[in-house]
Amino acid sequence: MISDSNKKLAQWAMDYALQNGCQQAKVDLSSGSNSSFELRDAKMDRLQQASENQLTLSVYVDGRYGMYSTNRLDKKELESFIKNGIDATRYLAKDEARMLPDASRYYQGGKPDLQLTDAKLSSLNPDDKVLLAKTVAEEVLGKNERIISVDSSYSDGESSSYKLASNGFEGESNRTWFSLSAGVSIKGEGEARPSDGWYESAIYYDKLIKSDIGKTALERTLRKLGQKKVKSGKYTMVVDSLNSSQLLRPVLSALYGSALQQKNSFLLNKLETKIGSDVLNLTDEPHLVQASGARYFDNEGVATKQGPVFENGVLKTYFIDTYTGNKMKVAPTISSPSLLVMKPGGKSLDQLIAGVDKGILVTAYNGGNCNSTTGDFSYGIEGFLIEKGKLTQPISEMNVTGNMITLWASLAEIGNDARLTSSWRIPSLVFDQVDFSGL
């Protein structure tokens, strides 16, 4: 939480900037702390604990813009920091598109608490945290003769932000998080060393799943034994919910104002155009209580609202902040999505697989890229061959290629297994006729 004294300091910093040559100013005061306990084979390998406070000042001076950060929150030091920042900004080129958002777009307050913090964080004992990570490892150690190493970790943290803008915005946000993870490496055939993992996370400590993490990581690793390439060709592609967001990421990147303004987006001029299949329904749900990613305002202070990103495959919005909106001479929307929810289908991953005659289940991406201008992509993948609804052969060292627009137009089915602890709730996905290269 940001203390009252630091809030007063932020207000003073903004006023001081306005008194010393700024026409507009914005202050973002952030604080955070985190801890992590990393174990190798149930023995402590690495411990990290950190906390910090930072003040970021944005100044608008005679048509010029500068942004400066410091973690030294002494008022006397801030005086010279602010004056030096203003003086430095005067040497920059003018950019009339740089300005604060219209005040009418700011979040005005008064909505219910989103319940994103757990007071229990401050009372947790470090020994208990280490014990959790050790217990995860002990689910694996000695369970299979092929095991080479077991990594496990526990981490938690909190972050707070207090924002002020000289044209009338004031907002505060706070959140906590907890996570447990495991990674397992085993001896494969020849020189192969298959590895995989699993993790759980939560906003609240008591809701963090604390069992079967190591067990699941081992199971996911053992099933990779005997990986090899299979014949190149077109396959139905099933992507599990751990990896489905990887395919959505280039699409979301193409919706940002910065990419659109620089004409570096394969979705330029595609608003209200059908991009995906009818089953593609993606919504930004920023006000879900106790949900990762929930917020009432974006990094500019602009109020968030629920709304569609894709509706029956049709692109419904871009993410355009004030600056890129001014550069493009279009109305701004919001700087970024908050909590993305893809409308689920009615089947589990196992049920999706059962409905595939010839396909590949993708369980990991290993390198590759997507061309942000054309949408053409190539990714290395790991996974399993699907034959007549069954997983028959673990595969690796294969590539999947195509174009993002063509791919999402081929989206055939969506699962019901989105990870509800993520800010991107994307279930397992099924795509028809996707190109894979192997043998």
C-alpha positions in Angstrom: 0.0 0.0 0.0 1.1 3.6 -0.7 1.4 5.5 2.6 -0.4 8.8 3.1 2.9 10.6 3.5 4.1 9.3 0.1 0.8 10.3 -1.5 1.3 13.8 -0.2 4.8 13.7 -1.6 3.5 12.7 -5.0 1.0 15.6 -4.9 3.8 18.0 -3.9 6.0 16.7 -6.8 3.3 17.4 -9.3 2.6 20.9 -7.9 6.3 21.7 -7.8 6.7 20.6 -11.5 3.8 22.9 -12.5 5.3 25.8 -10.6 8.6 25.4 -12.4 7.7 25.5 -16.0 5.3 22.6 -16.8 2.0 23.2 -18.5 0.9 19.6 -17.6 2.3 16.9 -15.4 1.7 13.3 -14.3 3.1 11.4 -11.3 3.1 7.6 -10.9 4.3 6.5 -7.5 4.8 2.7 -7.2 5.9 0.4 -4.5 6.3 -3.4 -4.4 7.9 -6.3 -2.7 8.5 -9.9 -3.7 10.2 -13.0 -2.5 11.1 -16.3 -4.1 12.6 -19.5 -2.8 14.1 -21.8 -5.5 15.1 -25.3 -4.7 17.1 -27.9 -6.6 16.3 -31.5 -5.6 14.5 -30.2 -2.4 17.6 -28.2 -1.3 17.8 -24.4 -1.3 19.4 -23.2 -4.5 18.5 -19.5 -4.7 16.7 -17.0 -2.4 15.5 -13.6 -3.6 13.8 -10.9 -1.6 13.3 -7.3 -2.9 11.3 -4.2 -2.2 11.3 -0.8 -3.9 9.6 2.5 -4.2 9.7 4.5 -7.4 8.4 7.9 -8.5 7.9 8.4 -12.2 7.3 12.0 -13.4 5.9 12.9 -16.8 6.3 16.5 -17.8 4.8 18.5 -20.7 6.9 21.6 -21.4 6.2 24.0 -24.2 5.0 21.2 -26.6 7.7 18.8 -25.5 7.5 15.7 -23.4 9.8 14.0 -21.0 9.5 11.1 -18.5 11.9 10.6 -15.6 12.1 8.1 -12.7 13.8 7.9 -9.4 13.7 5.8 -6.3 15.1 8.6 -4.0 12.0 10.0 -2.4 13.6 12.8 -0.3 11.9 16.1 -1.0 15.1 18.1 -1.2 16.6 15.7 -3.8 13.3 15.7 -5.7 13.5 19.4 -6.1 16.7 19.2 -8.2 15.4 16.0 -9.9 12.3 17.8 -11.1 14.0 21.0 -12.2 16.7 19.0 -14.1 14.0 17.0 -15.8 12.2 20.1 -16.9 15.4 21.7 -18.2 16.3 18.5 -20.1 12.9 18.3 -21.7 13.3 21.8 -23.2 16.1 20.3 -25.4 13.8 17.7 -26.9 12.0 18.1 -30.2 8.4 19.4 -30.1 5.7 16.7 -30.3 2.3 18.3 -30.2 0.6 14.9 -30.0 1.9 14.4 -26.5 -0.8 15.5 -24.0 -2.8 14.1 -21.1 -6.1 12.4 -21.8 -9.3 14.4 -21.9 -10.3 14.6 -18.3 -13.8 13.3 -19.1 -12.3 9.9 -19.9 -10.7 9.4 -16.5 -12.0 6.9 -13.9 -14.0 8.9 -11.4 -14.0 6.4 -8.5 -16.8 5.1 -6.5 -17.0 1.5 -7.7 -16.7 -1.6 -5.4 -13.4 -2.9 -4.4 -12.1 -5.5 -6.9 -10.6 -7.5 -3.9 -7.1 -8.0 -5.4 -5.1 -8.1 -2.2 -4.6 -10.7 0.5 -3.7 -9.3 3.9 -2.3 -12.7 4.8 0.8 -12.1 2.8 2.5 -10.0 5.5 2.0 -12.8 8.1 3.5 -15.7 6.2 6.6 -17.3 7.6 9.6 -17.8 5.3 10.0 -21.3 6.7 6.5 -22.2 5.6 7.2 -20.9 2.1 10.4 -23.0 1.8 8.4 -26.1 3.1 5.8 -25.6 0.3 8.5 -25.6 -2.4 10.2 -28.6 -0.7 6.9 -30.5 -0.6 6.4 -29.9 -4.3 9.8 -31.5 -5.0 9.2 -34.4 -2.7 6.2 -35.4 -4.8 8.7 -36.3 -7.5 12.0 -37.3 -5.9 12.6 -41.1 -6.0 9.4 -41.7 -8.0 11.2 -42.7 -11.2 14.8 -43.9 -12.0 15.0 -41.7 -15.0 14.9 -38.4 -13.0 17.9 -36.2 -13.4 16.9 -33.1 -11.5 13.8 -31.5 -9.9 13.4 -27.8 -9.6 10.7 -26.3 -7.4 9.9 -22.8 -6.3 7.5 -20.7 -4.2 7.1 -17.0 -4.9 4.8 -14.2 -3.7 4.6 -10.4 -3.8 2.5 -7.3 -3.7 2.5 -4.1 -5.8 0.8 -0.8 -5.4 0.4 2.2 -7.6 -0.8 5.8 -7.0 -1.3 8.0 -10.0 -2.0 11.7 -10.3 -2.5 13.9 -13.3 -2.6 17.7 -13.3 -5.9 17.8 -15.2 -7.8 16.0 -12.5 -7.0 12.3 -12.2 -6.3 10.5 -8.9 -6.3 6.7 -8.7 -4.8 3.9 -6.6 -4.4 0.2 -7.2 -3.1 -2.7 -5.2 -2.6 -6.4 -5.8 -0.9 -9.5 -4.4 0.1 -12.8 -5.9 1.3 -16.3 -4.9 2.7 -19.1 -7.0 4.2 -22.6 -6.8 6.0 -24.4 -9.6 7.9 -27.5 -10.5 10.3 -28.5 -13.3 11.5 -32.0 -14.0 14.3 -33.3 -16.2 14.8 -37.0 -17.1 17.1 -39.3 -19.1 15.6 -40.0 -22.5 16.8 -42.1 -25.3 20.4 -41.5 -26.3 21.4 -37.9 -25.5 17.8 -36.7 -25.1 16.9 -35.0 -21.9 13.2 -34.3 -21.9 11.9 -31.7 -19.4 8.6 -30.2 -18.5 6.8 -28.5 -15.6 3.7 -27.3 -14.0 2.6 -24.3 -12.0 -0.3 -22.9 -10.0 -0.9 -19.3 -9.0 -3.5 -17.2 -7.2 -4.3 -13.8 -5.8 -5.1 -15.3 -2.4 -2.8 -17.6 -0.5 -5.6 -19.9 0.7 -6.8 -20.3 -2.9 -3.4 -21.3 -4.2 -3.4 -25.0 -5.2 -0.5 -26.6 -3.2 -0.6 -30.3 -4.1 0.0 -32.5 -7.2 2.2 -29.8 -8.8 5.3 -31.9 -8.8 3.3 -35.0 -9.7 1.8 -33.3 -12.7 5.3 -32.0 -13.8 6.7 -35.5 -13.7 3.8 -36.9 -15.6 4.1 -34.3 -18.3 7.8 -35.0 -18.6 7.6 -38.8 -18.7 5.0 -38.7 -21.5 7.7 -37.1 -23.7 9.8 -40.3 -23.8 10.4 -41.4 -27.4 9.8 -38.0 -29.1 10.5 -37.9 -32.8 9.4 -36.2 -36.0 6.4 -37.4 -37.9 5.5 -37.0 -41.6 5.0 -33.4 -42.9 1.5 -32.4 -44.0 -1.7 -30.8 -43.0 -3.1 -31.8 -39.7 -5.9 -30.7 -37.3 -4.0 -28.7 -34.7 -5.1 -28.9 -31.0 -3.3 -26.5 -28.7 -3.7 -27.0 -24.9 -4.7 -24.1 -22.6 -1.1 -23.6 -21.4 0.0 -22.7 -24.9 -3.1 -21.3 -26.6 -2.2 -17.7 -25.6 1.0 -18.0 -27.6 -1.1 -17.9 -30.8 -3.2 -15.0 -29.6 -0.2 -12.9 -28.6 0.7 -11.7 -32.2 -3.0 -10.9 -32.9 -3.2 -8.7 -29.8 0.1 -7.0 -30.6 -1.3 -6.1 -34.0 -4.2 -4.3 -32.3 -2.1 -1.8 -30.4 -2.0 1.8 -31.6 1.8 1.9 -31.7 1.8 -0.9 -34.3 -1.0 0.6 -36.3 0.4 4.1 -36.3 3.8 2.8 -37.6 2.0 0.6 -40.2 3.6 -2.5 -38.6 0.4 -4.5 -38.1 -1.2 -7.2 -40.2 -4.6 -6.0 -38.8 -4.3 -2.4 -40.1 -7.6 -1.1 -41.4 -9.4 -4.3 -40.4 -11.8 -2.9 -37.9 -15.3 -4.4 -38.3 -13.8 -7.0 -40.6 -14.2 -10.7 -40.2 -10.8 -12.0 -39.1 -11.6 -15.3 -37.3 -14.2 -18.0 -37.6 -17.7 -17.7 -36.1 -16.6 -19.4 -32.8 -14.0 -16.6 -32.1 -15.5 -14.5 -29.3 -13.0 -12.6 -27.2 -14.1 -10.0 -24.6 -12.2 -7.6 -22.3 -13.7 -8.1 -18.8 -11.8 -5.6 -16.6 -14.2 -5.5 -13.6 -14.3 -9.2 -12.5 -13.8 -9.3 -8.8 -10.8 -11.3 -7.4 -9.5 -11.8 -11.0 -6.0 -11.4 -12.2 -5.8 -8.4 -14.6 -8.9 -6.7 -13.2 -8.7 -2.9 -13.0 -10.8 0.2 -13.1 -8.3 2.4 -15.1 -5.4 1.9 -17.5 -1.9 3.3 -17.2 -3.2 6.7 -18.3 -6.0 6.8 -15.8 -8.6 6.2 -18.5 -11.6 4.3 -17.2 -11.8 0.7 -18.4 -15.0 -0.9 -19.6 -16.3 -4.3 -20.6 -16.4 -4.8 -24.4 -15.8 -7.2 -27.3 -12.4 -7.6 -29.0 -13.7 -10.2 -31.5 -17.4 -11.0 -31.9 -18.2 -14.0 -34.1 -14.8 -13.5 -35.7 -15.3 -9.8 -36.4 -12.7 -7.4 -35.1 -14.4 -4.9 -32.9 -11.7 -2.7 -31.3 -8.2 -1.4 -31.3 -6.1 -0.5 -28.3 -5.3 3.1 -28.9 -3.8 5.4 -26.2 -4.0 9.2 -26.2 -0.7 9.7 -28.0 -1.2 7.3 -30.8 -4.8 8.5 -31.2 -3.5 12.1 -31.7 -0.8 10.9 -34.1 -3.4 8.9 -36.1 -6.1 11.6 -35.8 -8.6 9.0 -34.5 -10.5 8.7 -31.2 -8.5 6.9 -28.5 -10.0 3.8 -26.9 -7.9 2.2 -24.1 -4.1 1.7 -23.9 -4.2 -2.0 -23.4 -6.6 -4.9 -22.6 -7.1 -5.8 -18.9 -8.6 -9.3 -18.6 -9.2 -11.2 -21.8 -11.9 -13.9 -21.7 -12.5 -16.2 -24.7 -16.0 -17.6 -24.8 -15.6 -21.3 -24.0 -17.1 -24.3 -25.7 -18.5 -27.4 -23.9 -15.6 -29.9 -24.2 -12.5 -30.7 -22.1 -9.1 -31.2 -23.8 -9.6 -35.0 -23.8 -12.9 -34.6 -25.5 -11.5 -32.3 -28.1 -8.7 -34.8 -28.8 -11.3 -37.7 -29.0 -13.0 -35.9 -31.9 -9.8 -35.6 -34.1 -9.1 -38.3 -36.7 -5.6 -37.0 -37.8 -4.0 -34.3 -35.8 -1.3 -32.9 -33.6 -1.6 -31.8 -30.0 0.7 -28.9 -29.4 2.0 -28.8 -25.8 5.0 -26.5 -26.2 6.5 -23.9 -28.6 10.2 -23.9 -29.0 11.3 -20.7 -30.7 10.1 -19.1 -33.9 8.4 -15.9 -34.8 5.5 -14.1 -36.4 6.0 -11.2 -38.9 4.1 -8.3 -37.4 3.4 -6.7 -40.8 2.2 -9.8 -42.7 1.1 -12.2 -40.0 3.2 -15.0 -41.4 4.5 -17.3 -38.7 6.8 -20.2 -38.1 7.1 -21.9 -34.7 9.0 -25.0 -33.4 6.7 -27.3 -31.5 6.5 -30.3 -29.2 3.4 -32.4 -28.7 1.7 -35.6 -29.7 0.4 -37.2 -32.8 -3.4 -37.8 -32.7 -4.8 -40.8 -34.6 -8.4 -41.7 -34.5 -8.9 -39.7 -31.2 -5.9 -41.1 -29.4 -2.5 -39.7 -28.6 -0.1 -42.2 -30.3 3.4 -40.7 -30.6 5.2 -37.9 -28.7 6.8 -35.6 -31.2 9.4 -32.9 -31.3 11.6 -30.9 -33.7 8.7 -30.1 -36.0 7.5 -26.7 -37.2 4.1 -25.2 -37.7 3.8 -22.5 -40.3 1.1 -20.3 -41.8 -0.5 -16.9 -41.6 -2.3 -15.6 -38.5 -5.4 -14.4 -40.4 -5.8 -17.8 -42.2 -5.1 -19.6 -38.9 -7.8 -17.9 -36.9 -10.3 -18.2 -39.8 -9.7 -22.0 -39.5 -10.6 -22.1 -35.7 -13.0 -25.0 -35.5 -13.6 -25.5 -31.8 -12.9 -24.1 -28.3 -12.5 -26.0 -25.1 -13.8 -25.3 -21.6 -10.5 -25.4 -19.7 -9.2 -21.9 -19.5 -6.9 -21.2 -16.5 -9.0 -18.9 -14.4 -5.9 -17.6 -12.5 -4.6 -16.0 -15.7 -5.4 -12.5 -17.0 -5.8 -14.2 -20.4 -8.5 -16.9 -20.0 -7.9 -18.8 -23.3 -9.1 -22.4 -23.4 -7.6 -25.2 -25.5 -8.2 -24.5 -29.2 -8.7 -26.7 -32.4 -7.7 -25.5 -35.9 -8.4 -27.2 -39.1 -5.8 -28.0 -41.8 -2.6 -26.5 -40.4 0.8 -27.0 -42.1 3.4 -29.0 -40.1 6.8 -29.9 -41.3 8.8 -32.8 -40.0 9.9 -35.8 -42.1 
